[in-house]
Amino acid sequence: MGKNTFFTGQPILNQLLSLIDRNSVKSLSRRGGYDRYYKYFDTFEHLVTMLYCSLNNCTSSREVVSGMHACHSKLFHLGIVSPPTRSTLCDANGKRSFYVFQQIYELLYKRYGHLLPDSRLKQYDKLFIVDSSTITLFQRILDAPSPGKMNGKRKGGIKVHTLIGATEQVPLKISFTAASANDMPFLKEIDLEEGSFIVFDKGYVDYSEYERIGKQGAFFVTRQKKDARYEVIKSKELSQKSMDAGVQSDQILVQGTRTQREKIRLNVRMVTFFDAESGRTFEFLTNNFSLLPEEIAEIYKKRWLIEVLFKRVKQNFPLKYFLGDNENAIKIQIWCAFISDLLIKIVQIQLKRKWAFSNLRSIIRLHIMSYISLYKFLNNPEKLCMNRGNNGHLKPGTLEIDFKT
């Protein structure tokens, strides 16, 4: 009987976890003391459990624990002799700091970051995008952006502030606040290299940060607020090419604040652009005076890339149900969703065959504990079909695989 090369010695979950250096995780745990009060359930086992939850779309701690107990023999390769109990998992989610999972994500990005840039966006290798996304919570753990409903369906929320590189489309930096918090403080946590561009929407209006970005030798592109006060210094003449692209005006402004606490006066550029597709007019604000006005508009359009990230994570790793009712447990689960997203992204870019992220995610979820060679199967999923005759039956000497194992 022929040997089918789709079989492998480890389940898909183990193959994904092989991308994470276990020794590095142990080193992080030792230096940070994250395993100090845990005799059996160390940081790596906690990571495996939460990634199983994220990749398998589990909605409760009971579902996670029961699922892992059902396939505990397949976890021996990871050194997990016995899956955790519900009380152990809930206790770890509440007490082990989410910061270690942030460090694990950063280690993973540092190791595989060179594989992530999209060559089609090579000209935007110094473009960074900032935005936030709100996750609604069922309990009043963090303040919601607006008063909760009487039926209790919206009692709290957590805001995920994110910085991404335009060519990579994975988070470079993440910060959490209550959903009711302002977006502007996140800009203070970001340092840019000279010549870099950063794009953000009107929620990040902070003239002192605009000034700091300029002093770093970097450039920002954002939208002008409707109530902004400014003085037009100069109106630049537009070329026919710019007008055909939709540019209506290109002006040099002086604007800033005049409060007693701080007096900021900035020389900025405002490009008024009409988008024919949406039928809307936009006013873009920047401190770059050399690029063509249509190029400024094109840079701001790349802001949609961060919306693609948020949509990808929320659709493929639903963050509607959390395993804990405290802030630390929620942050752990969010970080593990981003770790899962990065793991699948790493697999996706190493495949010879092109797969949509959602399809790849579905294959992994459905066969997460199956003994299938992930890369071989994804690169040639029709290989099994080639071993069938015209009547649909397997050819002699061919071994059939049950993908539901």
N, C-alpha and C positions, 0 to 999 in steps of 0.2 A: 504494500500500500504506500502510495507516494506521501512525502512529507510536505505539509502546507506551511509556507514561510510566514503566514499571518500569525501563527502561534508564537508566544514569547514566554519567558519565565516569570514575568511580573505583570500585575494588572495595570491598567492605564493610569490609575491614581499614583501608583508607585513610580511609573515612568515620568509623570509630571513632576513629582517631588524630587526626582533625581537631578532636576535643574537647580535645586536649592542645595547649597553646600551645608551639610549637616554639622560639620565641625565648626563652621562659622557661626551657626546658630547657637551651638553649645558655648562657644567663646563669648558671644554676646550675653548669654544668660549668666555665665560665670562672672563677667565683669560688672554686669548690672545687678547681680544678686536676685534675678527674677525667679530662681528655683529654690530660694533659701528655705521656704516653708512648705515645700512639696517633696514628699518622699518618692512618689511613684509617677505623678503626672507632670513631667518636665515641660519646658517650653516647646521642644520639638513635637512632642505628643499633642500638646495643645494646638500647635500649628496644623498638624495633620488632621485633627478633629474638626477644626474650623474650616479648613479647606474642603474637607469632605462635605461639610454643611453647605458651603458656598457653591461648590461644583455640582452638588446633587440637588440643589434648590430645596433644602430642608426648611421647614417652617417652625419647628419646635425642638427643644432639647431632647424630648422623648423620641422624636423621629430620628435624630442624629445618633443617639445612643443605641436604639434598637437596630438601626441599619448597620452600624459598625459591629454590633454583637453578632448579627446574622452572617457577616463575612469576616469574622475575626481571624480565621486561618489565613486569609489573604493579606493580612497586615503584618505577618511575621517578618517579611522582608524589611520592614521599616523599624523593626525592633520593638513593636508594640505587642506585648504578650497578652494583655487584656485591655479592651476598650474601657474608657472611663464610665463611671456611673453618672447619673444626672446631677447628683449633689456635688460631685467633684468638678464636673464641667461648669456648673453655675457658679461655684465658689471661685474657680480660676478666672472666669470671665469678669467677676466682680472685683477681684483683688490683684491679679497679675496685670501690671501696667500695660496699657495699649502701646506704650512707646517702644517696646521690644518688637512689636509687629511692624511698626513704622521703620525701625532699623533693618528688619528682614527685607522689607520692600526695597529700601535704599541699597542694600547689598545686592539684591537680585538685579536692580536697574544698573548698578555699577558694573556688574559682571557681563550683562548682555546688552547694555545700552548701545554699543557700537553696531549692533545688528538692526536696530530699530529705525533709523532714518529712512524715509521714503525718497528714493532718487528722483521721483517726479517733482518733488518740492525742494530740490537742491538749492534753488535761488533764495529760499526762505530759511536757510539754516541758522540765521541769527534772529529769527522772529519768534517771540514768545507771546503767549496769550493768557489772560487772567479772566476768570469768571467764578461764579459760585452757583451751587445747586442746593436746594432745600429738600430735606427728607422729613416727611411728616411722621410724628410719633403719636402713639395712642395714649401715652401718659404725659403728665406735665413734668417731664424730666428737665426739659429746656423750654424756654419761652417760644411760642409760635409767633409767626410774623403778624398775626392778627388775632383778635379774641376768639377763643375756642367755641365750637358749636355746643348747643345744649345736649345733643345726643351723644357727646363724648367722642365723636369720630376725629376730632382735631384738637388735641389738648397740648401739644408741644411740637417742637421741630428742631432739627439740627442743620446748620448750614455748613456745607463743605466748600471751602475756598480752595481753588486749584490753580496752579501754574503749569502750563504745558509748553513744549517746544513744537512749533508748527510741523516740523518734519517727522516727529516721533508719535505724537498724539497719545501719549501716556503721561501721567502726572510726574512733574519734577519736584513739586512741593505741594503739600496739603496742610490746611489748618482748619480747625473746627471752632465754631462759635454757636451760640443760640441763634435760632432762625430770625429772631427779632433784632439781632445786632447789625450794625452798619458794616458795609463792605470795605470802606476806605482803609481801616488799620492794616489790612492784609498787604497793601502796597509797601508798607514800612519794613516788611520782612523780606523783601526781594532786592537783591543786588544784581546789577547787570554789568556785563562787560562792555567796554567801549565799542561803539559801532552797532550795538544791538538795538532791536526794535521791540517794543512791548505794546500790545493792543488790549484795550479794555473798554467797557461800555460806560454810560453816564453815571452808573452807581459808584464809580471810583473817583469822583471829582475831589481833588485835594491839591490845591495850588502849591503847597509846600513840597509835596511829593513830586509834582511836575518839575519844580525847581531842582530837587535833588537828582532826579533822573538826568536832567540836562547837565548837571555838574559832573556826573559819572561818564559823560560822553555818549550817552545812549539817547534814543528817541522814543517818544510815545505817540500813539495814534488813538484818538478817542472821539467821542461825539460831543458837540457843544450843547450845553444845557439851554433850555428856552429862556430862563430868567437871568442868564449871564450878562454882566455889564462889561462892555469893552469899548475901545476907541479904535476906529479904523485909521491906520497910518498910511497904507498904500494898497491900491488895487492893481494887481498884475494883469497884463494883457494876455488873453488866451489865444492859443493857436487853434486852427481849424480842426486839427486832430483831437485836441482836448474837448472842444465843443461837441464834436461828433460822438465822443465817448460818453457825454452826459455832464461834463463839467460846466457849471453856470457862472461861477466866480472863484477867484483865487486872491485872498486878501491877507495883508499883514496887520495884526492887531496888537494892542497893548491891553492886557487884562490881568486881574489879580484881586487881592483883598485889600481893604483899607481899615481893618479893625485896629483897635488900640493894642491888642496883643501882638499882632504881626502885620506888617505891611509888605505885601508881595506884589510886584509889578513884573509881568512876564511878556516878552515879545514872542508871539505865537502866530501860527498861520492857520487860516480857516478856509477850507475848500468846500464849496457848495456843489453838491452832486445830485443829479436827477437819475434815479434808477428806473429805466423803462419797464423792467419786468414787474416790479411791485407798484409802479406809479407813484412813488414817494420821493420826497426831496430830503437829503441828509446834509448836515453840516459837520464836517470832520475837522478836528482840532489836532494840531501837531507842532512839534518844535523843530521839524526838519524842513529846511527851506530850499533844498537842492533837487529833490525828486519832482518829477512831473506830477501835476494835480491828479491825473487819472491813476497814477501809481499809488498815491496816498489812498485813494478810494479802493483800489484793488487790495492793498494791505489790510484795510479794515474788513474787507469781505472774508478774509481768512479767519476771522473770529469764529465763524461757524464751525471750525474744526473742533473747538472745545465742546460745542453743543453735541457734536457727533460722539465724543467721548462719554458725556453724561448719558446720552441716549443708549449707547452701547452697554454701559454698566448697568443702568436701571432696567433695561429689557432682558439682559442675559443673567443678571445676578440680582433678582428682585429684593429690594431692601424694604419690605413691607412688614415682615415679622422678625423680631429680634429675640435672641435666646436669653437676654437679661433685661432687667428693668432699671439699670443704672447707667450713668454716662460712660463709664469705662467699658462696659460690655458692648455698648452700641458702637463705640469707636473701634473696638477690636474687630467687630463684625464688618464694619465699613472697610477697614484696612485689609482684611482678608478677602473682601470682594475685589479690591484693587490688585492684590497679589494674584488672585485667580485670573483676573483680566490680563495681567502682564504675562503670566505663564502661558496662557492660550495664545497671546499675541506673539510670544517667542516661538511657539510651535508653528504658528501660521506663516511667519516670515522665513522659516527654514524649510518649508515644504516646496517641492518642485512643482506640484500641482496647485493651482489657485483655488482657494476655498473662501467662501464668505464667512465672516467671523461667527455669525449666528448659526450657520450650518455646522461649522466645526465645533462650536459649543454644544450643540445638540447631540452630535456623535459622542462626545466625551461624557456628557451627562447620562446618556442611555447605556453606555458600556463602561462606566467608570471602574467597575471591578471585574471586567472581563480580561482574559489573558490574550490580548490582541496586540501585536506590534504596531504601535500607534503610527509611526512614520511610514512603515511599509504599506499599511492599509490605506492611509490617506493619500499617499502618492500614487497608488494604483488600486482603487476600490473595485474596479471591474475585473480584476485578476481571477476572482472566484468564478465569475460568469463565463470566462474564457474556457474554464475546465468542464463546461457542460456541452453536451451534444445538441443536435437539432431538436431532439425530443424533450429537452429540458432536464434530462437526467445526467448525473455526474459521470464523466468518462471513467473507465476502469483504472484503478490505481490512484484515484484522487480522494483525498480525505475532506469530508465536509465539516464546516465549522458552524457551531451553534452560537450565534452572536448574543443570544439571550442568557448565556451561562453567567 
